Structures are given as structure tokens and as C-alpha cells.
Amino acid sequence: MVKPNSSTIRSKSSRPAPKADQETRERILDAAHTVFVRKGTASSRTQEIAAEAGVNKALVHYYFGTKAALADAIFERALGSLMPRIFGILADPSRSIEDKVPDIVREQIDFHSARPYCAGYMVSELHAEPDRIARLVTGHGRIPLDVIRRQLREAAKAGQIRRISAEQFVANMMGLLIFPFAIRPALCQLLDLDATRWRAFLEERRRLLPDFFMAGLRP
């Protein structure tokens, strides 16, 4: 039986344990989120993220390679927290359309308020590399439309709403909810919204959008 030499032992013991590896990766992702919230993805630097995480810049590159890959990882992790909740709302047969709309409004506004860089990043990357962003989005599965499609059809048949496809329903909601975050810098300039007024603007949308959206569906 051959004994491992000391260099082999040192090599194995110097490798990060899987748990430590994952903890370091998550710490870097948390730091990137903090920096992106503060400065946006375009203005953030890898060194700032490393400093926020308490690691050296080389370690950020070791785990993620480039800032773009790090931004993708942040975006994918964020979607992983949002998409199951949105999918669950849409696919829940016990919730009516009138219940689903305010629930989706709340989830989306809460999500983008906490991650103001996500909408703008998605839009900019869709122009640069649409296939890559599409893969990140669809990596969490397709939007479950069967239940909402049936509910929309039955409500239209009962004369409660006008006819609308499930695809148009989802696209209209996405536009109303994501667009203001995607163009926030321009919107704040156009509407003279400072940080305080922006928060008030979002709270008003949270309150008004469900009724606004449902009014558009009614015959």
C-alpha cells in the first residue's frame, strides 16, 4: 500500500470544503446584490464587490470568472426566489382572478423594489444577448397557463370579463409591473421623483394597479 506523500496531503487539505465553497460563493453573491442595489450593474466594479464580501478580487474571478457571469448568477438566483411564487399563484385553482391579480402585483413590486437592478439588467442584456437571458428565464420552467386559461375562459363565458388569452393576460401584467423599474432613471427624471417620492409612487401603484388592471378586463 502506497502512503500519500506530504505534498498530496497538503494539496487535499488546502482545497475548500464543499460547504465552505458554497458559503463563500453565497457571500460574494450577497455582496454583489448589495453593490448592485447601490450602484447598478453597469457602474459596479469587481473590486467593490470583493471588498463588500471581504475577499480578494481573485476569489471573485475564481468563482464567477467575469462580472457579467456574476450578474447572471445574481439574476438567476433572484428569479429562483420569484418564479416559484408567481407560478404558484397562476397555477392555484383555489384563487380567483380577482385574488391572483393583487397577489402578483404585490410579489412583483416587492421583488423589484428589493432588486432595482434586475429589470434594467434584463432589458439591456436582452438587447445584447437575448438567447442567454431567455435561457436564464426559461431555466426556471415555463409559465403554467392551464389554470388561468380556464379561469379566464369561464369568466368570459359568464360575462364577468371580456375575452383575453392567458398569454395576453400575463404579458399585460408584466408590462405594467416591470416597465417602470426598467426605465426608473428616466421615469424619475420625467416625473421629478426623488428616492422618497419613488417609494410613494410604488406604494400608490401597489394600491391602484389591481383595480386598474381588473377594470381593463371587465366588459
C-alpha positions in Angstrom: 0.0 0.0 0.0 1.5 3.3 -1.0 1.3 6.1 1.6 0.3 9.6 0.3 3.2 11.9 0.4 3.1 15.2 2.3 2.5 17.3 -0.8 -0.6 15.2 -1.6 -1.9 15.7 1.9 -1.3 19.5 1.7 -2.9 19.7 -1.7 -6.1 18.0 -0.4 -6.3 19.9 2.8 -5.8 23.2 1.1 -8.9 22.7 -1.1 -12.0 24.5 0.2 -14.6 22.0 1.6 -17.8 21.9 -0.4 -19.7 23.7 2.4 -17.1 26.4 2.7 -17.1 26.7 -1.1 -20.8 27.3 -1.2 -20.7 29.7 1.7 -18.0 31.8 0.0 -20.0 31.8 -3.2 -23.2 32.9 -1.5 -21.2 35.7 0.4 -20.0 37.0 -2.9 -23.5 36.9 -4.4 -24.9 38.7 -1.3 -22.1 41.4 -1.7 -22.8 41.8 -5.4 -26.5 42.3 -4.6 -25.6 45.0 -2.1 -23.3 46.8 -4.6 -25.7 46.4 -7.5 -28.5 47.9 -5.4 -26.3 50.8 -4.5 -24.7 51.5 -8.0 -26.4 49.3 -10.6 -24.8 46.6 -12.6 -23.0 48.8 -15.1 -21.4 51.1 -12.6 -20.3 48.4 -10.2 -16.7 47.1 -10.1 -15.5 43.6 -9.2 -13.1 45.2 -6.6 -16.0 46.8 -4.9 -17.9 43.5 -4.7 -14.8 41.7 -3.4 -14.4 44.4 -0.7 -18.0 44.1 0.3 -17.7 40.3 0.5 -14.4 40.6 2.5 -12.5 38.5 -0.1 -9.8 39.3 -2.6 -10.7 40.1 -6.2 -9.0 36.9 -7.5 -11.5 34.8 -5.5 -14.4 36.6 -7.2 -12.9 35.7 -10.5 -12.3 32.1 -9.3 -15.9 31.5 -8.5 -17.6 33.6 -11.3 -15.0 34.4 -14.0 -16.3 37.8 -15.1 -18.6 40.5 -13.7 -21.1 39.6 -16.4 -21.2 36.0 -15.2 -21.6 37.2 -11.6 -24.5 39.4 -12.7 -26.1 36.4 -14.4 -25.7 34.4 -11.2 -27.4 37.2 -9.2 -30.2 37.4 -11.8 -30.7 33.6 -11.8 -30.7 33.5 -8.0 -33.3 36.3 -7.9 -35.5 34.5 -10.4 -35.2 31.4 -8.3 -36.9 33.2 -5.5 -39.6 34.9 -7.5 -40.7 32.5 -10.3 -42.0 29.7 -8.0 -44.2 32.2 -6.1 -45.6 33.7 -9.4 -46.0 30.2 -10.9 -47.8 29.1 -7.7 -50.2 32.0 -7.8 -51.1 31.4 -11.5 -51.5 27.7 -11.1 -53.6 27.8 -7.9 -57.2 26.8 -8.7 -58.5 28.0 -5.4 -57.6 31.6 -6.1 -59.9 33.6 -8.3 -58.6 36.0 -11.0 -59.6 38.9 -8.6 -57.3 37.3 -6.0 -54.5 36.5 -8.3 -54.0 40.0 -9.7 -53.3 41.8 -6.4 -51.1 38.9 -5.3 -49.0 39.1 -8.4 -48.8 42.9 -8.1 -47.6 42.6 -4.5 -45.0 39.9 -5.3 -43.6 41.8 -8.3 -43.4 45.2 -6.7 -41.8 43.7 -3.6 -39.3 41.8 -5.7 -38.2 44.7 -7.9 -38.1 47.2 -5.0 -35.6 45.0 -3.3 -33.7 44.3 -6.5 -33.9 47.5 -8.5 -31.1 46.5 -10.9 -32.8 43.3 -12.2 -35.3 44.8 -14.6 -32.8 47.2 -16.2 -30.2 44.4 -16.4 -32.7 42.1 -18.1 -33.7 44.7 -20.7 -30.2 45.7 -21.5 -29.0 42.1 -21.8 -32.0 41.1 -23.9 -30.6 43.5 -26.5 -27.0 42.3 -26.1 -27.5 38.5 -25.8 -31.2 37.6 -26.0 -30.7 33.9 -26.2 -28.6 33.8 -23.0 -31.2 35.8 -20.9 -34.0 33.7 -22.4 -32.2 30.6 -21.2 -31.8 32.0 -17.7 -35.5 32.8 -17.6 -36.8 29.6 -19.0 -34.3 27.6 -16.8 -36.9 28.0 -14.1 -39.6 26.4 -16.2 -42.4 27.6 -18.4 -45.2 29.8 -17.0 -48.1 27.5 -16.0 -51.1 28.8 -18.0 -53.6 25.9 -17.8 -55.5 27.1 -14.7 -55.5 30.8 -15.5 -56.5 30.0 -19.1 -59.5 28.0 -17.9 -60.5 30.7 -15.3 -60.3 33.4 -18.0 -62.4 31.4 -20.4 -65.0 30.6 -17.8 -65.2 34.3 -16.5 -65.6 35.5 -20.1 -68.3 32.9 -20.8 -70.1 34.1 -17.6 -69.9 37.7 -18.9 -67.7 38.8 -16.0 -64.7 39.9 -18.1 -64.0 40.4 -21.8 -62.3 37.6 -23.7 -58.5 37.6 -23.3 -55.9 34.9 -23.8 -53.8 33.8 -20.9 -50.7 34.9 -22.9 -52.1 38.4 -23.2 -53.1 38.4 -19.5 -49.5 37.6 -18.4 -47.8 40.0 -20.9 -50.1 42.9 -19.9 -49.3 42.3 -16.2 -45.6 42.0 -16.9 -45.6 45.3 -18.8 -47.4 47.2 -16.1 -45.3 45.8 -13.3 -41.7 45.6 -14.8 -41.6 48.5 -17.2 -41.4 51.3 -14.5 -38.5 49.5 -12.9 -36.7 49.0 -16.2 -36.8 52.7 -17.0 -36.6 54.0 -13.5 -33.8 56.6 -14.1 -35.7 58.2 -17.0 -39.0 57.9 -15.2 -37.7 59.6 -12.1 -36.3 62.5 -14.2 -39.5 62.9 -16.2 -41.8 62.8 -13.1 -39.4 64.5 -10.8 -39.3 61.6 -8.3 -36.5 61.6 -5.7 -36.0 58.5 -3.5 -38.8 59.3 -1.1 -41.3 60.1 -3.9 -40.3 57.0 -5.8 -41.2 54.9 -2.8 -44.5 56.7 -2.5 -45.0 56.2 -6.2 -44.6 52.4 -5.8 -46.9 52.2 -2.9 -49.5 54.0 -4.9 -49.1 51.6 -7.8 -49.3 48.7 -5.4 -52.7 50.0 -4.2 -54.1 51.2 -7.6 -52.9 48.6 -10.1 -55.1 45.7 -9.2 -58.3 47.7 -9.7 -56.8 49.4 -12.8 -56.0 46.0 -14.3 -59.3 44.4 -13.5 -61.2 47.4 -14.8 -59.5 46.8 -18.2 -60.8 43.2 -18.2 -64.4 44.0 -17.4 -66.8 44.1 -20.4 
